[in-house]
Amino acid sequence: MKIIMCILIFVFSITGCSTNVSSPKSITQAAIPKVKQKVVQDGLFLYSESDCKKKITPECLCEADISYPVISGLGDKMAQLELNNAFKKDAEDSQCPGKPIIFTGEMEREEFSLSYFVTFNSPEILSISTNSYRFSVGAAHANATTSGLIIDVDSGKVLTTNDIFGKNIDQVNQVLYDKLIDRAGGEPTTEESNLYVDEIKVRKGRFIEGDVCNDCSLSLSKEGVIVIFTNYTVDNAVDGNPEVLIPNRYIVHPAITHYFK
């Protein structure tokens, strides 16, 4: 989901199940943001190419399940509008081309899916993750990925790595290196090369650089801040997107830290 993350970071420098978190008693109670699902496209579609009008083949069919979140309740309404417009654009760009079709035959087809889920929702912080799935006929496997973002409810700003980790980025990079190396099977004991271990070593100390999370994004859950990596960058993604939970002692943003004391 690089497209939406790039849009959101530029502006501010998916069917959802909600995780609502109450504020501590010392924090003034405020309304928790609302997130509703907007369906953009759902069903089976026929590509408009001339060959598809003559004969329906697997390459002519595309099944879509595209939706995006619509947020309300942020403090800054302009920032809220920008966020919702970015989600909407990404969903519209993910649609199957062509016209709806009723087709009852058994046939392989392309599949496009985009959805979201709320991972954390409180009067101060909202975190949303998006799931993207694309399968093309003839491909060896589908391309499925998850990405996240963390939003300050009052300002509507998408929080950056600097906002969340501050001066602890070096320590966070070390945590990422140790966890990813362990996930990849540990340091090789022979000279035999391991593609992902080699890539992790190259990225050591540079997973996060300033405000940039390289091939990764941030999400917030009840456990804490999670760094989610893009598929096939530091792992073969057999078990989904690589995720690393960051120890709470490295979090500096006050709207997050009071939930994890």
DOZA-131873 format. One line per 2 residues: their letters; for each residue x, y, z of C-alpha. Coordinates in steps of 0.5 Angstrom, whole numbers, plus 500, padded with zeros to 3 digits. Layout:
BEGIN
a) X/Y/Z | ...;
***
This chain:
BEGIN
mk) 500/500/500 | 505/505/498;
ii) 501/509/494 | 496/511/500;
mc) 502/512/505 | 506/517/500;
il) 500/521/499 | 498/522/507;
if) 506/523/509 | 506/529/503;
vf) 499/532/506 | 501/532/513;
si) 509/533/513 | 480/499/510;
tg) 471/491/513 | 473/495/519;
cs) 473/492/526 | 474/497/531;
tn) 478/497/537 | 476/503/542;
vs) 480/504/548 | 478/509/554;
sp) 482/514/556 | 485/514/563;
ks) 481/518/568 | 487/523/569;
it) 485/525/561 | 479/529/560;
qa) 474/525/556 | 473/526/549;
ai) 469/523/543 | 472/517/540;
pk) 473/518/532 | 468/514/528;
vk) 470/510/522 | 465/508/517;
qk) 466/503/511 | 465/506/504;
vv) 464/501/499 | 467/503/492;
qd) 466/497/488 | 464/490/489;
gl) 462/484/484 | 465/481/478;
fl) 467/486/472 | 468/484/465;
ys) 474/488/461 | 472/492/455;
es) 478/490/451 | 475/488/444;
dc) 477/481/445 | 473/480/451;
kk) 467/482/447 | 468/476/443;
ki) 470/471/448 | 470/471/455;
tp) 477/468/458 | 480/468/465;
ec) 484/475/463 | 477/478/461;
lc) 474/477/468 | 476/481/475;
ea) 473/480/481 | 473/486/486;
di) 472/488/493 | 474/495/494;
sy) 472/499/500 | 475/505/504;
pv) 474/508/511 | 471/515/512;
is) 473/518/519 | 469/523/523;
gl) 471/527/529 | 478/529/528;
gd) 479/536/531 | 482/539/525;
km) 476/538/519 | 481/540/514;
aq) 486/535/515 | 480/530/516;
le) 478/532/509 | 485/531/506;
ln) 485/524/510 | 478/522/507;
na) 480/524/500 | 487/520/500;
fk) 483/514/502 | 478/515/497;
kd) 483/516/491 | 487/510/493;
ae) 480/506/493 | 478/509/486;
ds) 485/507/483 | 484/500/486;
qc) 478/498/482 | 477/493/477;
pg) 476/496/470 | 470/495/465;
kp) 463/494/466 | 459/489/471;
ii) 457/482/469 | 453/476/471;
ft) 457/470/470 | 456/463/473;
ge) 461/459/470 | 467/456/473;
me) 473/460/471 | 479/463/474;
re) 479/471/474 | 483/477/477;
ef) 482/479/484 | 482/486/487;
sl) 481/487/494 | 482/493/498;
sy) 479/494/506 | 481/497/512;
fv) 481/495/520 | 481/500/526;
tf) 487/497/530 | 486/503/536;
ns) 481/508/537 | 481/513/543;
pe) 480/520/544 | 487/522/543;
il) 490/517/538 | 487/513/532;
si) 490/508/528 | 488/504/521;
st) 491/499/517 | 489/497/510;
ns) 489/490/507 | 491/490/499;
yr) 490/484/495 | 491/483/488;
fs) 491/477/484 | 493/477/476;
vg) 491/471/472 | 498/467/470;
aa) 501/470/476 | 505/465/481;
ha) 502/468/487 | 497/474/489;
na) 500/480/492 | 497/481/499;
tt) 500/487/503 | 498/490/510;
sg) 500/498/512 | 498/502/517;
li) 498/509/520 | 497/513/526;
id) 493/519/527 | 493/524/532;
vd) 486/526/533 | 486/533/535;
sg) 490/535/529 | 489/530/524;
kv) 496/529/523 | 499/522/521;
lt) 504/521/526 | 511/520/523;
tn) 517/516/526 | 520/522/529;
di) 514/524/532 | 513/517/535;
fg) 520/515/537 | 524/522/537;
kn) 531/521/539 | 530/513/540;
id) 531/512/533 | 537/508/533;
qv) 535/504/539 | 529/502/535;
nq) 533/500/529 | 537/496/533;
vl) 530/492/535 | 528/491/528;
yd) 535/488/526 | 535/483/532;
kl) 528/481/531 | 528/481/523;
id) 535/477/524 | 531/472/529;
ra) 525/471/524 | 530/470/518;
gg) 533/464/522 | 539/468/525;
ep) 546/469/523 | 548/464/518;
tt) 553/459/521 | 556/458/514;
ee) 558/462/508 | 552/460/504;
sn) 548/466/503 | 541/468/505;
ly) 537/473/501 | 533/476/507;
vd) 539/475/512 | 543/479/507;
ei) 538/484/506 | 537/485/513;
kv) 544/486/514 | 545/492/509;
rk) 539/495/512 | 542/495/519;
gr) 541/502/522 | 537/504/516;
fi) 530/501/517 | 528/508/520;
eg) 531/514/518 | 529/521/521;
dv) 521/521/518 | 522/516/513;
cn) 520/508/515 | 524/505/509;
dc) 519/500/506 | 515/500/512;
sl) 509/503/516 | 507/504/523;
sl) 501/501/526 | 498/502/534;
sk) 495/496/537 | 493/495/545;
eg) 500/492/545 | 504/498/543;
vi) 507/501/536 | 508/496/531;
vi) 513/497/525 | 510/493/519;
ft) 514/491/513 | 512/491/506;
ny) 512/484/503 | 519/481/500;
tv) 523/486/503 | 526/483/509;
dn) 522/476/509 | 519/471/504;
av) 512/474/507 | 510/466/507;
dg) 506/468/514 | 504/475/512;
np) 507/482/512 | 513/482/517;
ev) 511/486/524 | 515/488/529;
li) 513/490/536 | 517/496/539;
pn) 518/496/546 | 514/502/549;
ry) 520/505/553 | 522/508/546;
iv) 515/511/545 | 516/519/546;
hp) 509/521/544 | 505/523/550;
ai) 498/521/547 | 501/514/546;
th) 505/513/552 | 500/514/557;
yf) 496/508/555 | 502/504/556;
k) 505/506/562;
***
